[in-house]
């Protein structure tokens, strides 16, 4: 348990030999990493778009280096438990992210200096912006992120300016 939260459970479905829907696995998060004041639970990763869907899942999709963005044409689902008072560095990824506040509250800070207070149930659609996450209260927060590989259009590249600094190094190296 990190910061009072239980380990997230992952249920994966698939198909049996007769084509019926079945649960292939039901277990705690397969990969857990402590990084700074946060606990990362890697729940799932997919490669390619559209995502190939076979009857069964070959191998463990989270057996790969932990990077903030997914690979090219890929997705990640991750849950992060953040201790009270924690803050991420300001960072940008070339992704479309759905960030869901599952428990607690946090603040989204953008590079224009704006801060948006978020609480349980709020959803942030993060579109390649430079941002940081702050847990400013005295309680921890649990966030769920779905990260989808993206591509900056030329018009955005011109606005941001080259070179664009992306946060894409492995965190578990």
C-alpha positions in Angstrom: 0.0 0.0 0.0 1.4 3.4 -1.0 0.2 6.4 1.0 -2.8 4.5 2.3 -4.1 3.4 -1.1 -4.4 -0.3 -1.9 -2.5 -1.8 -4.9 -4.7 -1.4 -8.0 -6.2 -4.6 -9.5 -5.9 -5.4 -13.2 -8.5 -7.6 -14.8 -7.8 -8.7 -18.4 -10.4 -10.2 -20.7 -10.1 -12.4 -23.8 -11.7 -15.4 -25.5 -11.7 -19.1 -24.9 -11.4 -21.8 -27.6 -15.1 -21.5 -28.4 -15.0 -17.7 -28.8 -16.7 -16.9 -25.6 -15.6 -14.0 -23.5 -13.5 -14.9 -20.4 -11.3 -13.4 -17.8 -7.7 -14.2 -18.7 -6.1 -12.8 -15.6 -7.2 -11.1 -12.4 -4.3 -9.9 -10.2 -2.7 -6.9 -8.7 -0.8 -4.4 -10.9 2.0 -6.5 -12.5 4.7 -3.8 -12.2 5.2 -1.4 -9.4 8.0 1.2 -9.1 8.8 3.7 -6.4 10.2 6.9 -7.9 10.8 9.9 -5.6 7.6 10.7 -3.8 5.4 8.6 -6.1 4.5 5.0 -6.7 3.9 4.0 -10.4 1.7 1.1 -11.2 2.1 0.0 -14.8 -1.3 -1.5 -15.8 -1.1 -2.1 -19.5 0.8 -1.1 -22.7 -0.2 -1.7 -26.3 1.8 -1.5 -29.5 0.5 -0.3 -32.8 -2.7 1.3 -34.1 -5.2 -0.1 -34.4 -4.4 -2.3 -31.5 -4.1 -5.9 -32.5 -6.7 -8.0 -30.5 -6.1 -11.7 -30.5 -7.9 -14.4 -28.5 -5.2 -14.4 -25.9 -2.5 -12.0 -24.7 1.0 -13.1 -25.5 3.5 -12.1 -22.8 3.3 -9.3 -20.2 2.8 -6.0 -22.0 4.3 -4.0 -19.1 7.7 -5.8 -19.4 9.5 -2.8 -21.0 11.4 0.2 -19.8 9.3 2.7 -17.8 9.1 5.9 -19.9 6.5 8.6 -19.5 5.3 8.5 -23.1 4.4 5.2 -24.8 6.3 4.0 -27.8 5.5 5.0 -31.4 1.9 4.2 -32.2 1.4 2.8 -28.7 -0.6 3.4 -25.5 0.0 3.1 -21.7 -2.3 2.9 -18.8 -0.7 3.8 -15.5 -1.8 4.7 -12.0 0.4 7.0 -9.9 0.1 7.5 -6.1 1.6 10.8 -5.1 2.6 11.7 -1.6 1.3 14.9 0.0 3.6 17.9 -0.9 5.1 16.2 -4.0 5.7 17.9 -7.3 6.7 16.6 -10.7 9.2 18.5 -12.9 7.7 20.6 -15.6 7.6 18.3 -18.6 6.2 17.8 -22.1 5.5 14.6 -24.1 4.3 14.2 -27.7 1.1 12.5 -26.5 -2.6 12.9 -25.9 -3.1 12.1 -22.2 -6.3 11.5 -20.3 -5.5 12.2 -16.7 -8.1 11.2 -14.1 -8.0 12.2 -10.5 -9.1 9.0 -8.7 -8.6 10.1 -5.1 -7.5 13.2 -3.3 -6.7 16.5 -5.0 -3.9 18.0 -7.0 -2.9 21.0 -9.1 -2.1 21.1 -12.8 0.5 23.8 -13.5 1.2 25.0 -17.0 4.3 26.9 -18.3 2.2 30.1 -18.6 2.1 30.0 -14.7 -1.6 29.1 -14.5 -2.7 26.6 -11.9 -5.9 24.5 -12.1 -7.1 22.9 -8.9 -8.4 19.3 -9.5 -10.3 16.9 -7.2 -11.5 13.3 -7.3 -13.5 12.6 -10.5 -11.9 15.5 -12.5 -10.4 14.6 -15.9 -7.6 16.5 -17.7 -7.2 16.2 -21.5 -3.5 17.0 -21.8 -2.5 17.7 -25.4 1.3 17.9 -25.6 1.5 20.9 -23.2 4.4 21.7 -20.9 3.0 20.9 -17.4 3.7 19.8 -13.8 1.6 18.0 -11.2 1.5 19.3 -7.6 -0.1 17.7 -4.6 -0.4 20.7 -2.4 -2.6 19.5 0.4 -1.8 17.3 3.3 -3.3 14.2 1.8 -1.9 12.0 -1.0 -3.5 11.7 -4.4 -4.1 8.9 -6.8 -4.1 9.7 -10.5 -4.8 7.4 -13.5 -3.3 8.3 -16.9 -4.0 6.9 -20.3 -1.2 8.0 -22.6 -1.6 7.8 -26.4 1.3 8.4 -28.8 0.8 11.6 -30.8 2.4 13.8 -33.3 2.9 17.5 -33.1 1.6 19.2 -36.3 3.8 21.7 -38.0 1.7 24.6 -36.8 2.3 23.6 -33.2 6.0 23.1 -33.8 6.2 26.6 -35.1 4.4 28.0 -32.0 6.5 26.1 -29.5 9.8 26.6 -31.4 12.6 24.2 -32.1 14.2 22.3 -30.6 11.2 20.9 -28.6 12.5 19.4 -25.3 10.5 16.2 -24.6 10.5 14.2 -21.4 11.1 10.7 -22.8 13.9 9.1 -20.9 13.5 5.8 -19.1 12.6 6.4 -15.4 13.8 2.9 -14.3 17.2 3.0 -15.8 
